[in-house]
Structure formats: structure tokens, C-alpha cells
């Protein structure tokens, strides 16, 4: 089974920027109910979508206080357990973050490690890439950050 995920959050001064479970040095951070980790949110949606289990809004609604400022890696671990309960396992994840700044290359391996650990995967099965939007659109104007993910899930 294959799932696709997408997430976007607005960037503003004074907020924290978390991507792939890593807190990054940045003057801009995400506005969100949870920690605003668009990369992990896109991965969660891809995993849930692969088995037609809804999306993160269904499982972690922003109307519930328990998810305010929630750690997205902990949420990802819960999604992993939902999949296991369904008799499924994660085969691999491939994700891309679209952000003008800061540069993500120095943090990619740490992000991969955090995601792989949460999903009980070998790091070789977790791909994280970064790109810019060449100063085009809301990402290019540094108004937001976006992430895309695909995930392959199999049954035990």
C-alpha cells in the first residue's frame, strides 16, 4: 500500500521551528496547535492514508487540548502503533521539505534518525530531502513551510 501526505504551516517571528523532530535555529517558526513539524505531519498523513485510516486531523484534532504543543515525533510513534494494530508495517518513507531558510542539509541525518526510531525502521528506509521554492510563492516569500511525503506500508 502507498500513501501520500502534505502539510503546510505559516512562519512567523518568535515561534520555534521544528522539522523531523529537530529544533532548528531560526528567526522564524511555525504557527500550529502542536509543535508544527510539517515534515512529520506529512509523513503521518502518508502512513495513515496508505491504509485509508483518515488523516492526522482525525487522530489528533486541534480542538483537543491534549494535542496543544504536542511532540510530533511522539504522535508519529502513535501512528506507528495504529499501523501495527492493523497488522501492517512500514516499508519505507520518502519526504521533502520546501523551505527557503535555514539550510537543512546539516540536519537531515538527525531528522532521518529521529523518524526511523519512531517507526522502528532502519535509517536506510527513511529518505528526507530539502529544497527551496526559488523565492516563488508563499514559501519563497518565507511566509510558510511545506512538506510532502510518500510511504509504503505492507501487511505482516
Order of alpha helices (4+ residues) and beta strands (2+ residues): beta-beta-beta-beta-alpha-alpha-alpha-beta-alpha-beta-alpha-beta
